[in-house]
Amino acid sequence: MKTLILYGSPKADGHTKHLLDAMLSKLHGEVKIVDCYHADIAPCIDCGYCHKRRGCSIKDDMIPLYDYIDVCDAVIIATPMHFGTVSAPMYTMFTRLQSYWSNSFIRKNKAEKPKRKYGALLVTSGNRWMNMELLIEGVTRFAFEHMETECIGTVYAKKTDTLPAAENKPALMRARQLSLLLNEFCEKI
Ligand SMILES: Cc1cc2nc3c(=O)[nH]c(=O)nc-3n(C[C@H](O)[C@H](O)[C@H](O)COP(=O)(O)O)c2cc1C
């Protein structure tokens, strides 16, 4: 089982990493972590390259990432909530998934679609308020769909300003349980 982890925190050892570690403690197989803050991934420039062919005109870290998205069995998006949604470098990375949209709706090339897979969403947020999930769940669902990924569960560690994710026992437990579920789903593919 191959899992791609899109990691959106600017911190190597912050709340999001602690929540992700709980998930990783039970996850089977190989993992590839893409640290969006440190990866060399530029935003889409709408050049039209992907209207005609696979991939992207911008030759940065996204190129090998397309290859991994095409073959992996699972995708985990792990991010702090920034301004109601994913962090900015993660959003930048998402814009490059437009290449898959062009493949499906402009080039209509079924052979170049990524493998169907399962996914999970992990989010930490400093606070908690009504409907705070709307933006982040909308934008991540869009990203998952571009990667042909069905998200099977979401774990929030909210109110990290007062309750560090590492001490949020229910959230850590849910992250471990979601990992077991992801193993089960992916190993059945
Ligand atoms: C630029 C920025 C924007 C943020 N926006 C929100 C927000 O919209 N809602 C919220 O509850 N917390 C917000 N926070 C707080 C973070 O989501 C929270 O501290 C998170 O747990 C940090 O995770 P990390 O330690 O992995 O980076 C924001 C923090 C930053 C730095």
The ligand as an SDF file (V2000), in Angstrom:
LIG
                    3D

 31 33  0  0  0  0  0  0  0  0999 V2000
   -2.1230   32.4210    9.0150 C   0  0  0  0  0  0  0  0  0  0  0  0
   -2.9640   31.6690   10.0200 C   0  0  0  0  0  0  0  0  0  0  0  0
   -4.3290   31.6010    9.8360 C   0  0  0  0  0  0  0  0  0  0  0  0
   -5.1170   30.8860   10.7510 C   0  0  0  0  0  0  0  0  0  0  0  0
   -6.4650   30.8110   10.5290 N   0  0  0  0  0  0  0  0  0  0  0  0
   -7.2370   30.1330   11.4000 C   0  0  0  0  0  0  0  0  0  0  0  0
   -8.6400   30.0150   11.1730 C   0  0  0  0  0  0  0  0  0  0  0  0
   -9.1880   30.4940   10.1950 O   0  0  0  0  0  0  0  0  0  0  0  0
   -9.3660   29.3420   12.0980 N   0  0  0  0  0  0  0  0  0  0  0  0
   -8.8020   28.7760   13.2280 C   0  0  0  0  0  0  0  0  0  0  0  0
   -9.5090   28.1980   14.0240 O   0  0  0  0  0  0  0  0  0  0  0  0
   -7.4670   28.8310   13.4210 N   0  0  0  0  0  0  0  0  0  0  0  0
   -6.6700   29.4880   12.5450 C   0  0  0  0  0  0  0  0  0  0  0  0
   -5.3130   29.5380   12.7370 N   0  0  0  0  0  0  0  0  0  0  0  0
   -4.7090   28.7610   13.8360 C   0  0  0  0  0  0  0  0  0  0  0  0
   -4.1530   27.4130   13.3510 C   0  0  0  0  0  0  0  0  0  0  0  0
   -5.1110   26.7070   12.5750 O   0  0  0  0  0  0  0  0  0  0  0  0
   -3.7680   26.5090   14.5360 C   0  0  0  0  0  0  0  0  0  0  0  0
   -2.8680   27.1900   15.3810 O   0  0  0  0  0  0  0  0  0  0  0  0
   -3.1920   25.1870   14.0790 C   0  0  0  0  0  0  0  0  0  0  0  0
   -3.4090   24.2090   15.0340 O   0  0  0  0  0  0  0  0  0  0  0  0
   -1.6910   25.2820   13.7800 C   0  0  0  0  0  0  0  0  0  0  0  0
   -1.2190   24.0110   13.3890 O   0  0  0  0  0  0  0  0  0  0  0  0
    0.3410   23.7340   13.2230 P   0  0  0  0  0  0  0  0  0  0  0  0
    0.9610   23.8220   14.5950 O   0  0  0  0  0  0  0  0  0  0  0  0
    0.4550   22.3710   12.6470 O   0  0  0  0  0  0  0  0  0  0  0  0
    0.8700   24.7540   12.2470 O   0  0  0  0  0  0  0  0  0  0  0  0
   -4.5070   30.2410   11.8570 C   0  0  0  0  0  0  0  0  0  0  0  0
   -3.1290   30.3250   12.0410 C   0  0  0  0  0  0  0  0  0  0  0  0
   -2.3620   31.0240   11.1200 C   0  0  0  0  0  0  0  0  0  0  0  0
   -0.8580   31.0900   11.3240 C   0  0  0  0  0  0  0  0  0  0  0  0
  1  2  1  0
  2  3  1  0
  2 30  2  0
  3  4  2  0
  4  5  1  0
  4 28  1  0
  5  6  2  0
  6  7  1  0
  6 13  1  0
  7  8  2  0
  7  9  1  0
  9 10  1  0
 10 11  2  0
 10 12  1  0
 12 13  2  0
 13 14  1  0
 14 15  1  0
 14 28  1  0
 15 16  1  0
 16 17  1  0
 16 18  1  0
 18 19  1  0
 18 20  1  0
 20 21  1  0
 20 22  1  0
 22 23  1  0
 23 24  1  0
 24 25  2  0
 24 26  1  0
 24 27  1  0
 28 29  2  0
 29 30  1  0
 30 31  1  0
M  END
$$$$
